[in-house]
Amino acid sequence: MHSFIPPERFFPYLSWTDIQAMPNKENVVIIQPVGAIEQHGPHLPLIVDAAIGVAVLGKAMEKLDSKIPAYALPTLYYGKSNEHWHFPGTITLSAHTLLTTLIEIGESIYRAGFRKLVLMNSHGGQPQVMEIAARDLHVKFDDFLVFPLFTWRVPHITWELLSPQEKQLGIHAGDAETSIMLAILPQQVKMEKAVAEYPPPQPEDSLLSVEGKLSFAWVTRDLSRSGVVGDPTTATKEKGDRILESVSDGWVQLIEEIYRFQQLRP
């Protein structure tokens, strides 16, 4: 049931008396991985975002100092994925349903006496929902520290391994995601079906971009026929191993900092 998470770090394996007796609960770091069940082209399974998130977290928790109390909640596999729903197999929650779910999970964690919750999101279509949930939980409980974080935002070396075009435009099912899937779930990757596809180019003088400071609303079929936005054909397990190690190192650093973090007050 714990998947990639070390069993001693898996929250549901605790008993209620374990939680009741836990010392220093205000600094224990509780982490909620949030993924998605959505298309990732013809070569990758629907579980990519959730699988990458829990694999990164599991590797980080293996490396984390045992003196730092941190626990993973069960992965929330479903997310807000309606940008992909034109491709069969995608399962999506509404923004309202996801927001309500995250807030009610947070309320339960707070009620148990914990004061630090990480929303570890691995799907690019829902950071805004994480941010709203975190803010609303903190407004409701002003001593509750909630961190809406994106799996890929920690320091890591991934961009050093990608082509310039992939770094700029490879946002879905491309080299990085395919490489890490080759490292963690190789039997589920069908490299013979991998195709490269990038979105139609914007005018050179355009201020707008698919993802960036000045973006526009899109669904995946606006950008790609295959569901791929990037080039997975260059992916390798060796790159995936390096990416997994690097991103998980970043998460070790981040969890340590959250454990030490104190409420900011004027």
N, C-alpha and C positions, 0 to 999 in steps of 0.2 A: 504493500500500500504506500510505502514511503518513496518509491521510485528512486530518483538520484539523491534524495535527501538522506544524510546519515540518520539512522533510526533514533539516536539519542537527541537529535535536533528536530524531530518531527512532532509538532504540537499535539496532534490527536493521540499519540502514544502515551501522553501524560494522563494521570488520573486527576480527579477533582481535588483530592487531598494533596497531590503533588503541587498543584497550582496554588491551593490555599496556603501551603507551607513555604512557598518559594520566597526567598529573601530578595530585597532590593527590587521589587517588581516594577517600580517606577522607571528603572533603567534597563529592564529586560527588553530586548529588541524582538518584536513580533513582525514577521514578514509574510505578506499576502502576495504570492505570485499570481499575476493575471495575464492570461494569454488570449487565444482565439481558436476557433475551429473554422477555418476558411481556406479557400483555394490558394495554392502556391504553385500554379502551373501544372503541366502534365507530369513532371518528374518528382515532385515532392508531395508528401501527405498533407492532410488538412491540419495536422497537429503542430506544425512547425513552430509557431510563436510560443505556445505553451511548453513544448519540449525544450526549446532553447532556454527559456526562462528558468525552468526547474533544473536543467542540467548545469547552467551557470551557477545558480544558487547552491545546488548540491556540492559542486566542486569548491565553491567559496567556503561553505561550512565545513568541509573536510580540512581546509587550511586554517580556519579561524582558531585563534587561541581558545583552548577549552575553558579558560577562566572568564571569557566573555559570554554572558547568557544571551543566546539568540535562538529563536525557534521559527520554523516554517509552518504556516498553515497549509492545508490542502490547496493545490492549484485550482484557481477558478478558470476552467478551460474555455468557457464561453465568454465572448466579449461583444463589443459593438462593431460589427463587420459588414454593415449594409453596403459599403462601397464595393464589396465583392459578391453581392448576392445574385448577380446575373450568371455566376458560374455555379453549376450544380455541386451540392455538398456543403456549401457555406451555411453555417448556423449562426444567426445573429440575435443578440438582445437589443432592445431599444436603449437609447441613452438613459431614459428614465429608469428602466428596469436595472441596468447596470449600476447606475448611481444609487438607487434604493438598496440594492444588494450590498454594495460597498459600505454604505452608511450603517446598515444594520449589522454587518460583520464588525465594523468599528465600534459600534455601541456595545456589542457583546464583549469585545476585547477590553474596553474601558470598564465595563461592569465587573469583569474578573480581576480588576486591580492594576492592569497594565497601562502604561502612559506613553509608550512609544510604538507606533505602528508604521510600517513601511508598505506602501502600495507599489509593488515591483511589477511594472507593466512592460510587456514585451511586444505589444501590438501597436503599430504606428497610427491606427485609426481612433485611438481613445485617450490620449494623454489629457485632453481637456476635461474628460469625465473624472479622471483621477484627481485633477487639480480642484475641481468643484467639490468632490467628496471630501478631500483633505481639508479644504477651507471650512466647509460646513461642519465637519466634526470638531474642528478646533474652535469654531465659534460657539458650538453647543457646549463643549467641555474645554474651558480655557487652559487647563493643565494637561491637555492631551496633545502630544506632539505627533503629527501625521506627516509623512514624507511621500509625496507623489513622484516617484522616480521611474525613469525609463532605463531598461536593462542595458542599453548600449551607450548610455551617456557617461559612464565611468571612464577613467583613463584606460586606454588599450591601444594595441598596435595594429588593429585591423586595417586601417586606411593605408598603412605602409605596404600591405600585401595586395592591394587592388589597383587596377588601371585607373588613369585619370577619368575616363568616361564612366567607369563603374562607381568611383567615389562620388561623382556628381549626380548620376542618374540611376544607379542600381539600387532602387529602394524596396524591391519586393521579389523574393525567390531568386535572387542573383547569386553572385560569387560567394559572398560572405555567409548568407544563410545556408546555401547548399553545402559549402565546405564544413560548416559546423554540424550540419545534419549527417554528413559522411563520417564525422568523428563520433557522434553519439547514437545515431540510429541508421547505420549504413544499409541494413536490409530493407529499409523503407524508401531508399533513394533509387530512382530509375534513371541513371545517367544517360542511357540510350534514348530517352525521351526529352532530354534537356534541350531547350531552344533559347537563343538570345533574342531579346526584343526590348527596344528602348522607346520611350514616348516620342511623339512627333516633336520636332525641334521648335522652340520659340524663336521669334525674330531676335537677331543678335543684340539689338538695342532695347529689348524688352526688360522691364523692371520686374515682371512676374515670373514665378517658377512653380513647378509642381509641389515642391516642398522647400520652404525657405521663409525669409522674413516677409515677403510679399507673395502670398500664394493665392490660389483660387480653388473653388470647390470642384471636385472631380470624383468620378467612379472609375473603377479599374478598366472597364471596357472602353472608356475614353482614351486610355493610354496604351492598351495592349489587347491583341486578339487571343493570345495564349494564356494570359493571366500573369505572365512573367514581365517584370520591369527591371531589366538588368541582363547580365550574361552569366548563367550558371555553368556554361560549358568549360570554363577555366577553373572550376572548383576542384579541390583535392582534399583528401583526408588530412594530409600533412598541414595544410593551411588551417583546416578546422581545428586540429589539435592545438596549434599555436594561438588561434583566436580564443578558444575555450580557456586556455591557461591564462591568457592576458586579461580577458574580460572578468574572469573569476578573481584574479588578483586585484583588480579594481574594486570589486565588490567586497573583498576582505577589508580593504582600506576604508571603504564607505561604511560598512557595518561597525567597524571599530570607532569611527568618528561619531556615528549616531549614538553609540553606547555612551560616549563621553559628553555628548551634546546636552546643554542645559537650556532651559526656557529663557528666551530673551525678554527682558523687561526694561522699561525706561527708568 
